[in-house]
Amino acid sequence: MSHTWDVVIVGAGSCGCIAAHEISRSGFEVLLLDMKPREKIGDKVCGDALGTHHLKRIGLDLPPEVVVQDVSGVDTYSPDRKTVFRVGGGGLGAVILDRYKFGQFLLNRAIDSGAELSASTRVLSPIIKSERVIGVKVHGDEVYAKIVLDCSGVGGVLRNRMPDGTIDKELKKSELVVAYREIREIKEDPPEYCEIYLDQIKYPKGYAWIFPHGGRTVNVGVGMPSNLNIKPREYFYRYVMDIPILKDSKAVEKGSGVVPTRRPMDLMVWNGIMFGGDAGFTVNPLHAGGIGSSMLSGWLMAKAAIRALSIEDYSLRGLWSYTPEYMQMYGAKQAALDIFRIFLQNTSNEELNYGMHHGIMKEDDVLKASIDGDLHLSITDKVKRVFIGLGKPNFLLELKRTADRMRDVKNLYLAYPETPEGYSSWLSRAKELQRIIYG
Ligand SMILES: Cc1cc2nc3c(=O)[nH]c(=O)nc-3n(C[C@H](O)[C@H](O)[C@H](O)COP(=O)(O)OP(=O)(O)OC[C@H]3O[C@@H](n4cnc5c(N)ncnc54)[C@H](O)[C@@H]3O)c2cc1C
């Protein structure tokens, strides 16, 4: 009989490394598998921005060499660029990471606490026996574990190979964002805030970003849902490069990436397995930031795994606590923001320009929406007159309906059952809401 690890973690990204560190420092045996060679782990095309509240929540201190610079918040530009929403301070401090050094730091931290790394090892599928995941298939071999964590990123190598009817694994093309990004040297000082640009013609159903990246460099990119069949690189050169600060800039790094933007999985565990990070759909659906929530999910999976190992129950029941804890700390907000994503994707430039100009949401409310998933509106009589004048009275009705649905969905996910017994009635309420929202 081959060795059975306490925990096998597939993927040594931010999710997998946080989980590996927490579990191995509690004295359990962890094997971390990644298809990349060790020196490539952490090398990822990304916007590199991370809200510092994510670090505080899991008690992670970053060494100075992994942080390129601090930023105080985000400026969001309306399509006509006449209105800028500045969201900063009050809990939205952020850092720009040296993404590679950050990845290597998390990896070394996991290894230092006792996790074993098997790099250059591609995982192919879960091994399922008697209705339970008992390990994973790798090239030419099998690896056994009491608990397996799928932290394999957007590809979700185990998630996608779970039998139908076990987990909620569907990712629609409209929920997969494709992005193109460059690091560019610019001729003037970079912006102090991260910048987001909205425009339904230039970046349909998505956005462009320019983030400071240390010295006179910026991280600049554009992302849009994959069902539009747009090549983001083409849109980058056609529409992003016309932003004035990029004039005469020079690319020093280029790359593409994909990221899942959807509501949380209905259930993030099954017998012997848990799903986290991009593999477990933990990304913020509104702005597609997923580093912080991937680390949170890794941290929560570790807590659930340690509990399950201490009572020797690796079943769905033994691992159950992960999903309700995730919903409390992030998933409920994520589910609410997914509704706001859909609303925003279906607004026109005209609606965005007027909505932002007339302050349908105050800057503080935008901050609150991004941190808590609560949408507070300021629909004054003047705003009503403006939208009636535009011939768009339904826009405000739809916005109000969106805010109401966000509140209902958030409350439902906050009431996620603490034990498997409550799941079927919770799920039938969730399905009812999902039918209304997603059709
Ligand atoms: C263009 C772009 C910009 C982004 N900008 C930001 C941003 O500014 N801020 C932010 O917070 N988030 C951002 N994100 C999202 C963020 O990068 C991800 O949400 C986050 O990195 C997910 O971490 P993870 O650990 O789940 O997955 P990953 O970091 O993708 O790690 C998965 C690991 O699994 C390994 N793996 C995959 N398949 C296998 C296999 N079959 N066998 C073995 N190993 C495997 C991979 O090699 C990898 O090391 C961006 C994403 C993109 C694409």
The ligand as an SDF file (V2000), in Angstrom:
LIG
                    3D

 53 58  0  0  0  0  0  0  0  0999 V2000
   -4.7910   39.5330  -16.1300 C   0  0  0  0  0  0  0  0  0  0  0  0
   -5.1770   39.2830  -14.6920 C   0  0  0  0  0  0  0  0  0  0  0  0
   -5.1150   40.3420  -13.7770 C   0  0  0  0  0  0  0  0  0  0  0  0
   -5.4250   40.0930  -12.4430 C   0  0  0  0  0  0  0  0  0  0  0  0
   -5.2760   41.1220  -11.5590 N   0  0  0  0  0  0  0  0  0  0  0  0
   -5.4970   40.9100  -10.2390 C   0  0  0  0  0  0  0  0  0  0  0  0
   -5.2320   41.9330   -9.2880 C   0  0  0  0  0  0  0  0  0  0  0  0
   -4.7380   43.0230   -9.6030 O   0  0  0  0  0  0  0  0  0  0  0  0
   -5.5110   41.6810   -7.9920 N   0  0  0  0  0  0  0  0  0  0  0  0
   -6.0170   40.4750   -7.5850 C   0  0  0  0  0  0  0  0  0  0  0  0
   -6.2790   40.3040   -6.3800 O   0  0  0  0  0  0  0  0  0  0  0  0
   -6.2660   39.4880   -8.4680 N   0  0  0  0  0  0  0  0  0  0  0  0
   -5.9910   39.6610   -9.7790 C   0  0  0  0  0  0  0  0  0  0  0  0
   -6.2040   38.6410  -10.6710 N   0  0  0  0  0  0  0  0  0  0  0  0
   -6.7250   37.3400  -10.1860 C   0  0  0  0  0  0  0  0  0  0  0  0
   -5.6650   36.5700   -9.4050 C   0  0  0  0  0  0  0  0  0  0  0  0
   -4.4550   36.5330  -10.1410 O   0  0  0  0  0  0  0  0  0  0  0  0
   -6.1410   35.1400   -9.1010 C   0  0  0  0  0  0  0  0  0  0  0  0
   -7.4520   35.1950   -8.6000 O   0  0  0  0  0  0  0  0  0  0  0  0
   -5.2540   34.4550   -8.0820 C   0  0  0  0  0  0  0  0  0  0  0  0
   -3.9110   34.4530   -8.4970 O   0  0  0  0  0  0  0  0  0  0  0  0
   -5.7150   33.0100   -7.8680 C   0  0  0  0  0  0  0  0  0  0  0  0
   -4.8100   32.3070   -7.0620 O   0  0  0  0  0  0  0  0  0  0  0  0
   -4.8800   30.7090   -7.0320 P   0  0  0  0  0  0  0  0  0  0  0  0
   -3.8680   30.2780   -6.0230 O   0  0  0  0  0  0  0  0  0  0  0  0
   -6.2690   30.2780   -6.8680 O   0  0  0  0  0  0  0  0  0  0  0  0
   -4.4620   30.2210   -8.4880 O   0  0  0  0  0  0  0  0  0  0  0  0
   -3.0960   30.3900   -9.2810 P   0  0  0  0  0  0  0  0  0  0  0  0
   -2.3090   31.5430   -8.7870 O   0  0  0  0  0  0  0  0  0  0  0  0
   -3.4600   30.3690  -10.7210 O   0  0  0  0  0  0  0  0  0  0  0  0
   -2.2760   29.0850   -8.9220 O   0  0  0  0  0  0  0  0  0  0  0  0
   -2.6200   27.8200   -9.4120 C   0  0  0  0  0  0  0  0  0  0  0  0
   -1.3880   26.9350   -9.4250 C   0  0  0  0  0  0  0  0  0  0  0  0
   -1.8100   25.6270   -9.8030 O   0  0  0  0  0  0  0  0  0  0  0  0
   -0.8810   25.0820  -10.7080 C   0  0  0  0  0  0  0  0  0  0  0  0
   -1.6000   24.0940  -11.5400 N   0  0  0  0  0  0  0  0  0  0  0  0
   -2.5870   24.3170  -12.4260 C   0  0  0  0  0  0  0  0  0  0  0  0
   -2.9940   23.1630  -12.9810 N   0  0  0  0  0  0  0  0  0  0  0  0
   -2.2370   22.1830  -12.4490 C   0  0  0  0  0  0  0  0  0  0  0  0
   -2.1660   20.7790  -12.6510 C   0  0  0  0  0  0  0  0  0  0  0  0
   -2.9640   20.1490  -13.5220 N   0  0  0  0  0  0  0  0  0  0  0  0
   -1.2640   20.0710  -11.9410 N   0  0  0  0  0  0  0  0  0  0  0  0
   -0.4260   20.6910  -11.0670 C   0  0  0  0  0  0  0  0  0  0  0  0
   -0.4420   22.0300  -10.8520 N   0  0  0  0  0  0  0  0  0  0  0  0
   -1.3380   22.7650  -11.5190 C   0  0  0  0  0  0  0  0  0  0  0  0
   -0.3750   26.2870  -11.4830 C   0  0  0  0  0  0  0  0  0  0  0  0
    0.9060   26.0170  -12.0340 O   0  0  0  0  0  0  0  0  0  0  0  0
   -0.3350   27.3690  -10.4260 C   0  0  0  0  0  0  0  0  0  0  0  0
    0.9170   27.4600   -9.7940 O   0  0  0  0  0  0  0  0  0  0  0  0
   -5.8770   38.8160  -12.0120 C   0  0  0  0  0  0  0  0  0  0  0  0
   -5.9580   37.7710  -12.9380 C   0  0  0  0  0  0  0  0  0  0  0  0
   -5.5940   37.9830  -14.2590 C   0  0  0  0  0  0  0  0  0  0  0  0
   -5.6450   36.8380  -15.2260 C   0  0  0  0  0  0  0  0  0  0  0  0
  1  2  1  0
  2  3  1  0
  2 52  2  0
  3  4  2  0
  4  5  1  0
  4 50  1  0
  5  6  2  0
  6  7  1  0
  6 13  1  0
  7  8  2  0
  7  9  1  0
  9 10  1  0
 10 11  2  0
 10 12  1  0
 12 13  2  0
 13 14  1  0
 14 15  1  0
 14 50  1  0
 15 16  1  0
 16 17  1  0
 16 18  1  0
 18 19  1  0
 18 20  1  0
 20 21  1  0
 20 22  1  0
 22 23  1  0
 23 24  1  0
 24 25  2  0
 24 26  1  0
 24 27  1  0
 27 28  1  0
 28 29  2  0
 28 30  1  0
 28 31  1  0
 31 32  1  0
 32 33  1  0
 33 34  1  0
 33 48  1  0
 34 35  1  0
 35 36  1  0
 35 46  1  0
 36 37  1  0
 36 45  1  0
 37 38  2  0
 38 39  1  0
 39 40  1  0
 39 45  2  0
 40 41  1  0
 40 42  2  0
 42 43  1  0
 43 44  2  0
 44 45  1  0
 46 47  1  0
 46 48  1  0
 48 49  1  0
 50 51  2  0
 51 52  1  0
 52 53  1  0
M  END
$$$$
